[in-house]
Amino acid sequence: MKVAMEIFTNTLLILLLPIMFYIQVFDGPVNISLGDFFFPLVGLFIVIKYKKIIKEKGWIYLLYFLCLILSLILSHVLIQKNESVISVSYMALFIEILKTVIVGGYFYIGYNFVKDTKRYKLVLYTLSIGGLPVGFIGLGAYVYYILGKSFFIESFNLQMPNRAIGTFQDPNLYAFYLIMIFYISILNSRIIRNKLASYGMILISIFSVILLIMTMSRSGWLAFIGSLMFFVIINFKKFTKRHITTSLIIVFLIFAGIQLDYSFQRGKIVNTMIDRIENLLIQGDEVDRFQLSKAALQMGNDHFLFGVGKGNFPLNSYKYLGRDNINYQLQLIPHNTIFGIYAQQGIIGLIIFLILPAYLIYKLIKTKGGQNKYIIPLLIGFFIQSFGINIENIRFLWFLFGILLASCDLDIKIELIQKTFWDYKKLKVINIILIVFIIGFMTNISRHFCVNILSYGDKEVEKTIKLPEKGVYLLSFDIHTNDKENRVEVYENDKLIKSFIFKSAYGKVEEFIYFDEEEIMIKFTGDKERWMKVLNIYITKDNLIIPVYSYPLLPNSAKSYLNIKGLLMYSNRVSYKKELDITNTNLFDDFQISDVSFIKHSNLTSVFDMEIFYKNEVHSNYNLDLRLQYDSISKLLANELQVNNIYHKAIVYRTISTRMPGDKYRFKNYKLLSSTDFKLYGRFYNLDDKTYPDESYFEIPFKVKRENQEIIQAGKSNWINVRYNLNENNQININSNGWVETKRYNLEPGEYNISFKAQGSLLDGEYSTIRIRDSYLNEIAIIELDGTNRDYSIPYKVSEKEEGISFILELTNFERKDDKDRRVLLEDWVRIE
């Protein structure tokens, strides 16, 4: 009876182990498993047999977990002496120790349960079968997501778009689990004598591969591919026709899934996969995981022996990432097991942690069991993915370690059965049918499957396009770049006819271009440290559409032919231009915007002059959320914020309490803008109850006025100052990160000096810092002013004649503290000569 109870409880625990969810403990989320509810009961069997554990090899593993706990304690206690390191509380340390005790418990549950070959096989079978409910839940939640519905088990709703999570809340952890299910199921198919059950195990392994793809986990894909390559290498000589058929079935199912994706949701899954791979290629070190891993490595180097203490990486990562980095602000963990332990527990903690996995691999190699052909590639996959996620507290991992070490200590060697499911002729027919279907799927998929244009570093991309005739065409594309200079250049016969420059761009470009030749070339290039991603790029005229992006499965001639016949399927990537929800009129009855002017005083200094008419008595305070919408970001300068929708906020409430019907309130807002080629939209926001009376935006008509736009020659003039008053000493008092701009100049090529007189103010031991830029927003100089009113002269070189150029002086380090603020006192003159 006791044996039956032990087998039942352990089997149930294995099935429930992967079903995970979060609970709040001490104001923080902690993930638990349904198997944890049986953990105390199963643990009783370990306690009952504690003497056996101590007498046999089990004491070695007990010592291992005690050393892990000691490493946690030492790293936490010793770092308390270092005042430069922010540390979590002792309660957090207790939770980390508790996690180690729990995973140690799961290790011993697995280790203690395996007593012979029969039980070892039972555990392996149960692990595979346990993957089915997890997979069905994951697939069901995914289907519900596609249908736009909430899954009936709320905890397992998809948290990330188009990424299967099973029952793990995390697609990367689910991918880690699926790699285990794949290899163990393949192993089981070689162990089970029953043909039908063996087929079932093969289907589970295929199902796990499909779900692994659906997780969109880059670390999971890399781990699986790496482990599979190792598996093929060590088993290459023993590959049979059955293996070929199995491989063809997997390829068939993958292509069938891709075809279904294109047929029913226009390639959402495929496009997400492509985007994640492309983002990894172009962004490199900018990807969050790379930044975190690099920071963890640097932190470990700085605290080599014992690290900064478990849980302290997120609190101190700002030293390596910067306080403005989103990874620090979100308090993210390293997402790298090896570097994470090195950073938080030092080299000593890392060595202790690696002892048991290394010992396990040593024991497996030493036993030379048939299962090693599947288990060792699985462990290789685990090791690869450990560089992309934190695995030290994964319960099923330590349970697996326990059963594997038990099998090694008991010298269990599983016999792999050679099965013949079909004779050679049947396999040949099945393989031919599979190949025909794969070719058919691939042929159809090739007219859908397209990739974006990626250009980064020294990798330039050139696209040659043949036009049917000369004329005006519309070039349109979406572009995302980093903050380095990226260029899209259009050529005719090696002659540059149009150039776009982008920095920190995220938006849509639309530009009409006249082509005098029937063959053109578009080049994507820029600085060495830059990257750009271009999608939805077309050249169009009337009903003609020419896609410029690539169809890698199609030759160019086939692409052109299918396009002419209307059989080529165009990319449907979501545009970077975010569309606004717009109504025709302002539906909020209390306000009416009665008069709006957009005044340009120079190249960049712009003013919104707006009048609000109170239609009803208003008792709340409101802001006006404005959106400046550009049809094309090519209208903006490269150093400007290059997005289609620019957010701007205007305060529209009066400071007096009475706001009666018929009252008018006029206000001005100031902005640096190069182009007036935008539409203006707005919506009101109630500051008191933090709500929008109407969520939609309404269009705001406006007049454009250009004042003081004359062009002058080099010499002395006044600053264009629309924001600040002059004091009694004829000085402009600049604050709040403000600016002034010069008038517009015609400058011949040569050496010039920009001269002015100013003084800064001191706050917290730091004087005012100003920046000088030209009207293309190129930086000329950064100057720290002291407290003396003195002359400054900035050299400026003109290589080619400049017509209508101006210059901006900005306060860049404004700060207000203790009723004081940092500002600039600038005399109202500037000389350029």
N, C-alpha and C positions, 0 to 999 in steps of 0.2 A: 504493500500500500504506500509506504514511504517513498519507494523508488518511483512508482507511478505518479505520485504527487510531484516529485522533483522534476520528472520529465514533463508533466503537464505545465507546471508553472514556468519552467525555463522556456518551453516552446511558445507559450503565450507571451512571455516577455520579449522573445525575439521578434514576434509578429508585431508587437506594439511599440518596439524600440524606435522605429523611424517616424512615428507620428508625433510631431513636435508642435509646441505652441509656447507663447510668452505669458509670464505673469509678472506683476510688479512686486519687487522685494526691495525694501529700503529705498524707495523713490527711484528705482532703476529696473529696467526689464531684464528678466532672467528666463532663458528658454528651458523648458522641461519636456520630458517625454511621457507618453502614456505608460511606457514600461517602468517609469519611476515609481508608479503606484504599486508595482509588484516587486520592486527592488528590495524592500525590507523583508518580504516573505522569502524570496529566493536567497537573500543574504543569510537567512537562518541556517540554510544548509552549509554555508561556508563556516559559520560560527561553530556549528555542531562538529565539523571536521577540522577544527583549527589545529589539532595535534598533527594531523596528516600533513597539513600545509607547512607547519614548522619543521617537521622531521624530514620531509622530502624537499625537492628543489624550490617549493613555493616560497621559502623564506628569502631566497635571493630576490624574488620579485617584490616581496614586502619591503626589503631594504631599499630597492629602487624607488618605490613610491615615497618612502620616508625621506630619502635624499631629495626628491622633488619638492616635498613640503619644506624641508630645511632650506633649500635654495630660495623658495618664496619668502620665508621668514627673514633670512639673512639679507636678501636684496632690499626688503622693505625697511628693516631696522637700520641698516647701515646708511641708507640714503637720507635718513632723518637728520643726520649731522651736516648734510650739504644744504645750506640755506638757499642756494640758487635753484634747487629742484623743487617743484610743487609736487606734493605727495597726496595720495588718497588716504582715507582714514584706516584705522586698524579694523574697523568693521568690514571694509572692502577687502582687506587682507584675509579676514576670516572667511569671506565668501569664496575667495580664490582657493583657499585651503580646502574648503568644503567641496568645491568643484573637483579638485584633485582626488579627494577621498572617494567621490562618486565614480569617477572614471576608473579609479583603482578598484573599486568594488565591482564594476562591470567587467574589468579584466579578470578578476578572480572568479566571477560567476561563469564566464566562458571557460576559464582554465579548469575550474573544479568540475564542470558538467561533463567535459570530455574524458571518458574513462576507457573507451575502446573504439574500434573502428566503426561499430554500429552507431554509437552516439555521435561520433564525428560526422558521419554521413547525414544523420538526422539534422544536425545543426546546419550543414551546408544546404540541404533541401529546404529547410524552413526559411533560411535567409532568402533564397530565390523566390519562394512562394510569397514571402512577406513583401517583395517588391511589387506584386500585382495590385493589392488594394491601394498602395501609395501611388502607383502609376495611373490607375483608373481615376483616383481622386484628382491627380494633377491634370490628366487629360480632360476630365469633366469640367474642372474649373477653367481650363483654357477655352473649351468650347463655349461655356457660358460667357466668358469674356468677349469672344468673337461675336456672340449674339447680342452683346450689350446688356447682359443680365448679371445679377449678383448670384454667386454660387450658393447653393442651399446650406452649405457649411461655411459660415461667415469667416472663420479663422483661416480658411484656405483660398479665399479670393485672391486673384492675382494682384500683387502689390506693384509689380513693374510691368509695363505694357509688353505684350508678346513674349513673355518669359515664363515658362513652366516652372513651378516651384514644388510640385508634389505636395507633401505634408511638412515641408521644412522651413517655410517662410523666407528662404534664401535660395535663389536659383543656383548659385555656385556650390552651396552645400549639397543641394539635390544632385547636381552633376557629379560630385564626389561620391555620393551614394550609388548612383547609377553605374559608375565605372566598376564598383564592387559587384553589383548585381550582374553585370555583363560577364565578367570573368568567372564568377562562381557558378552562374547558370551554364556557361559553356563547359566548365569542369563537370557539373552534374550530368550534362548530356552524355559525357563519356563514362560516367559511373553507373548510372541507372541501366538495368538490364531490359526493362520494359520499353519497347519501341515507342509506344504512344507517349509515355511519360518523358522519354528522351526528346521526342518532337516538341513536347510542351516546354522543356527547358530551353531548346533552341529558340522557340518563339518568344520566351521571356527575354532572352538575350537580345534578340532583334528589337523587341519592344523597348528595351532599355536604351538602345542606340538612338532610336527615333526620339525618345523623350530627352535624351542627352542633347541632341541637336536643338530641340525646342527650348532648352534652358537658356540658350544664347550665352552660355558661360564660356568666355574666351579661355580662361584657365582650365576649365573642364575639357574643352576641345583639345587644347594643347597637350594636356595630361593623357587623354585617351589616345591621340595620334602617336605620342611618344611611346606609350606603353604598347600600343598595337605594333609599332615598328619593331620593338624589342621582341614581342611575341612571335612575329613572322620570322625574324632572324634566327631565333633559337629553335623554331619548329619547321623551318623551311623544307628540310629534307623529308619530313613526314607529312607534307600536305598531300591530300588525296582528292579524288573527284568530288567526294562529299563536301570537302571544304570549299571547292570551287562553286558548287551549287549553293551552298550556304552564303557565300560572298555575293553571288549573283542575286539571291533573294533579298539580301540587305540593300544592294544597289537598286534593285527594282522598287522596293518599298520607299527608298529615299526619293527616287525620281517620281514615283506615283504621288508621294506627299507634296513634292514641289509643284507638280501639275495641278493638284487639288488646290494648293495655295494660290496659284495664278488664276485658276478658274473661278474660285469662290470669294477670294478677298484680295485679288489683284496683286498678289506677291508680297503681302505684309511681312510674313515670316522671313522670306528670302531677303527682302530689302533690309530688314532689321539685322540679319546675319551679316550682310555685306557692309552695312554702316558700322557695325561694331568692329569688324576687321579693318575697315578703312580708317576709322578713327584711331585705332591702335597704331597703324602704319604711319599716319601723317603727324600725329600729336606726340608720339614717342614719350619722352620724359615728362610731358605735360599731363599725361593720363594720371588720374588720381592714384592708382595702385603703384605706379612707378615713383611718384613723389613720396608716397608713404614709405615704400620700401627703402628708398634712398635716405630718407630722414631717419628711419629705424637703424640702418647700417651706421650712419654718422653718430647717432646717439649711443650705439653700442661701442663704437670706437672711443667715444669720450668717457664712457663708464665701463671700462673693459672687463673687469673681474666680476662684478656683481650686478651691473646694470642700474637702472633707476628705480626698480621696483615694479612688480606686476600691477598693471592698471594705470601707471603714471605716464605712459607714452602719450596719450591724447592731451594730457595737461601740459606737457612740455614740448610738444612737437613744433610750437610756434618758433622756437629757437632755430629750427632748421627749415621750416616752411614759410615763416612770416605770419604775423598776426592777421593779415588780410586774406590769407589763403583759406579757401573754403573747407579744405580738409581739417584744418585746425579749428575753424569756427564750428564745424559739425562734430568736433571731438571724436574723429574716426580712429579706430584701432589700426595697426600696421597692415592688416590683410596680407601678412607674410609670416608664416609660422617660424621659420628659421631666423629671419632678421628680427622678428618681434620678440622672440625669447632672448636673443642676443642683446637687444636694446634694454629689455626690462629685467633680465636675470643674469646678464653678462655671459662671458665665455664659459664660466663654471656651470651655470644653469643650463646652457645650451649643450655642453658635453654630457651632462647628466641625462638630459632629455633624449639625446640621440643614442644612448647606450642600449636601450631595450630594442628599438627598431633594428639597429645594427646587429645585435645579438640574434634577433629573430631571423634575419637574412642568412647569417652565418649558420644557424641551426638547420634552416631549410636546405641550404646547399649541402650540408654535411649528411643529412638524412637521405638525399637523392630519391625522394618520392616522386611518383608520376604526377602528383598534383602540382609540383613545382613549376611545371610548364605554364600553368595558369596563375598560380599564386604570386610568383616572383614578378611577372609583368604587372600584376595588379598593384603590388607594393611600389614598383617603379612609377606607375601612374599616380599613386598617392604622394610620393615624394615630389614629383614634378608639380602637382597642384598645390602642394604645401607652400610654394613660393607665391601663390595667388590668393590664398585664404588662410585663416587661422584654424588649425585642426586639432590643437592640443587638448580640447575639451569635448571632442566628438565621441559620444558614447559608443556607437556601433564600431568605431575604429578600435577602441581599446578592447571591446568584447571580441572582435575578430583577432586581435593580437593574442588574447588569452587562449582562444581555441586553437590557434596555429601553434603556439608554443607548447600547449598540452599535447598536440599531435606529434610534435618533435620530441618532447621528453618521453612519450610513450612509444616512440619509433614507429608511428603508424604510417604505413606506405600503401596508398590506394592504387589498386590495379585499374588502369584505363582500358576500357573494353573497345575493341575494334568492331564496329557494327557495319553491316551492309544493308542499307535501307531499300535500295533498288539495284537492279542489275545495271550494267554499263549502258545498255540500249535505252532504258527508261531515263537514266540520268542525262544522256546525250540529248534526248528529245526535250526534256524539261529545260536544260541549259539553252537550247536553241530558241525555245518559246520565250524564255526570260530575256535573252539577248534581243530578240525581235521587238518585244515590248519596250525594253530600255532604249533601243534606237528610235522607236516611235515617240516615246516621251521626250527624248533628248532633242529630236527634230522640232517638235512643237515648242519645247521650252526655250530653244535657241532664239526664237523671235520675240520672246518676252525678256530673257535674261540680259540685263544691261548693267554696266558699272559706271560709277561717277568718275569725274576727272580729278585725279590727285596729283598735286605738284608740291614738292617740298625739298628743301635743301638745294642740292645741285641737280635734282631731278626735274628737268624741264619737260613739258609736254607740248607737242606740236600736232595740230589737226588740220589736214588739208581737205577742203570742201569744194566740190564742183557745183557751180550754179547753172541753171538752165539758160539764163540770160542776164544781161546787165540790168542795173536798176537799183531802186531803194528797197532794202530789206530790213526787217526788224531782228536784231540780235538780242536774245533774252536768255538770262541764266540766273540761278541762285548761287550765292557764294558765301563761304564761311572761311575766315582767315585768322591767323594770330596777329600780334601787334607789330610784326615786321613788314617791310614793304613787299607786297605782291603785285604783279602786273599781268594784265591780260592785254595782249597786243594783237592787232589785226593787220595783216600784210597783203599787198598785191604785188606780185613779182618782186619780192624782197623789199618793197617800199612800205614803210610803216604809215598807215592811213588813220589809225585810231589806237589810242592807248588809255587803259583804265588803271588807276593806281588805288590799291586797297590796303588799309591797316585796320585791324580789329573790326573787320566787316562781317555783317550777318544780315543778309537781305537779298532782295531781288534787283536785277539790273535789266533795264529795257532801253535800247538805244537804236534809233534809225540810222543806217549807214548806207551811203551810195557806193556801189561797187561798179567799177569800170572794166573789170575783168571777170571772166567766168570761172576762174579758179583762184581761191583765196586760201590763206593760211592763218590760223589762230594759234598764238603761242602763249603758254602759261609759264611765267617765270618770276624771278624776284631775288631777294637777298638770300644768303646761304642759310640763315637760321629761320627762314619763314616756312609756312605751310599754307596751302589753300585747298579747299574742297569745293568743287563746282558741280552742280547737278541741274537737271532740267534745262540743258543748254540747247537752244534751237535757233535756226535761221529760218524766218518765215516771210512769205509774201503772198497776199491774198489767201488762197486755199492750199498753197504749197507749204509743207513742213519738212525741214531737213534736220534730223537729230545729229548733234555733233559728238555726243558721248559714244562710248564703245559698246558693241555687242560682241563679247569675246568668243562666242560659239559660232559666229557667222563670219564668213569672208566678206570683204567690203563690197564685192560685186553682188553677192547674195543679199546683203543689207540694202543696197540701192534698188535691186529688183523688187524685193518685198515691199519696200517703201513706195515705189511707183504703183504697185498693184494694190496698195492699201492693206497689206497683210502684216506689216511690221507693227508690233505693239509698243507704244511709246511709254517712257518712264512716267510713273505717277507718284514720284516722291513728293512729300509734303513740302510746300514752298517755305523758305525762311521768312518770307513776308507774312507777318501775322495779320490776318484780316480782323477788322473791328466789327462789332455788332452795331449797325448804324440804323437810325430812324431818320425820317425826312425832317422832322421838326422837334423842338424842345417840348417834351411832354410834361415837364415839371412846371406847374402853374404859377409858382410863387415868383419866379424870376423870368425876365426876358432880357436877352442881350441885344441892346438897341443900336450900338455903334461900335465897330471894331476897325482899327487901323494897324497896319504893320509898317513901321517906319524904319527905313534904313538910313543911318547917319553916315556910315562909311562902308568899307567892304564887309565888315563883320558885325559892328555894333548895331543891334536891332532892338526895337521897342514894340511890345504889344500895348496899344492904347485902347482900353475897353470901357464901355459904359454898361452898367447893369440897371435895369428898370424894375422896381419893385411893384409887382402886380397885386400882391396881397400883403398883409401885415406878417412879418417874419420874426420869429422868436428864437430861431436857432442860428448857429454860425455855420457857414458853408465855405468850401473850397470849390474851385472849378478845375477839374482834371482836363487838361488839354492834350490832344494828340496831333502832332504835325506829321501828316502822312505823305511820304514821297512815293511816287509811282516807281522811281528808279533811284537806287542809292548812288548811281553815277553822277547825280546832281550835287553830291556832297564832296567835300575835300577829303583827302586820304587821312589827314590827322583829325578830322572831325568824327563825331560818333556816326559811323556808317551803318545805319539801320533804317528800315522804311518807316517805322513809327517811332517818333521821338516824344518822350513823355515830358510834360511841363505842367507845373502846378501853379495856380493863381489864387490868392486870397481875395475873396469877393465880399466879405462881410464888413460892415461899418463898425467902427470902434464904439459908436454911441449905441445905446440900447434901443432907441426907437427906430423902427424900420417900417414906415407906413406906406400904404399904396400910393403910387405916384412918385415916390422918392427915387432919385437917381444917384448912383454911386459910380464914380469914375476912378479907375486904377490903372497903373502901368506896371509891366513886367519886362525885365531886361534879359537879353540873351545874345550870345555870339552865334550868328548863323551866316553861312556863306550864300545860301540860295533861298529865293522866295518861291521856288517851284514846288509848293506843297499845298495840300488841302488841310483845313483846320477843323477839328472835331472836338467836342467837349461833352462833359456830363458833370452834374453837381454831386458833391459829397457832403453829407451832414457830419460835421465834426463832433457834435454833441453825442449822437447815438451811433456814430460810425457806420452809417448805412448810405446806400445810393437810392434816392427817390426813384430813379429809373436807371437800370443797369446799362441801357443802350446809349451810344453816343449819337449826338446830332451834329449836323454840319453847321459851321459858323462862317458865314460870308465875311470877307474882310477886304479892305482897300490897301493897296501897297503905295506907300509914299517914299520918295527918296529925297533926303535933305542933305545939304552940304556935300554934294557929290562932285564938286569941281575938282579938277586935277591941277596940282601946283608943282612948281619946280623945287629943286633942293634948296633948303634954307631954313629959316626959323619960322615957327607958327605955334598956334595953341593946340593943346590936346582937345580931342572931341570927348567931352565929359557930359554924359546924360544922366548920371546916377548921383553925383555928389555935389554939394555946395562948396564954394570957395570960402576959406576963412579970412580973417582980417589981414593975413600976410600973403594973400593971393595964392594960397596953397590948396590943392585938392586933397581931401581927407578920404583915402581909400580904405574900405574895410570889407568884411564879409566876402573874402575871396573875389573882390571886384576887379575891374579893369578900366583902362582908358585906351583910346585908340588915336593914332595920328590921322591927319587928312591923307588924301591919296596923292602919290608922287609919280612923276615920270623920272626914272633914273637911268642914265647912260651907263655902259659898262665902266667899271673902275672901283677904287677903294673909297669907302664912305665911313663916317662916324655918326652914330646916333647918340646925341648928347642931351642930358636932362639933369635936373637938380632935385634931390630927394633925401629924406631921412626916414629911418625905421623906428619902431618902438620895441622895447624889450619886454618879454613875458616868459617867465620860467627859464631865465638865462639864455634865451634865444631871441635874436633880432628878426625883423621882418625879412622874408625872402621874396624876391620878385623874379619874374620870368619875362624875357623879351622874345616875341615871336613875330614873324611876318604874316601877311594876310593869307598865305597858303597854310598857315599854322605850323610852319617849320620853326623849330627852336633855334634862336640865335645866341642867347646867353641866359644864365641864371646867376643872380647877384644877391648876396646877403648884405643888406643895408645896416649901418650902425646908427647910433643915436645922434649923429651930427648931420646937419643939413649941408650936403656937399655935392659937387659936380661929378657926374659919371659920364664916361664916353665909351661906347661899345663899337668895335670895328665891324663893318659889314661889307662884304664883297659882292659886286654885281657882275656876273659873267656875261649875261645877255641883257639887252635893253628891257627894262621893266616899265610897263605902262599901267599906271593906276595902282601901284602897290602901296600898302599901308603897314603900320607896325602897332603891336599891342603890348602894353605893359600891364602885368597882372600880379596881384598879391596872391601867393600860392600857399602860404602857411598860416592863414587866419585862424585864430583861436580866441575864445572868450573864456575867462576864468576869474572868479572872485570879483565880479563887476568891472573887470578890465578886459581889454581886448588888444590884439596885435593889429597894427595898421600901418599905413604909409602916408607920409605928408609929401606931396609932389607939387613942385612949383608949376604953374600953368604955362609952360613953354617947352618946346622940344625943337632941337636943331638937327637937321640931317644935311651934311655937307662933306 
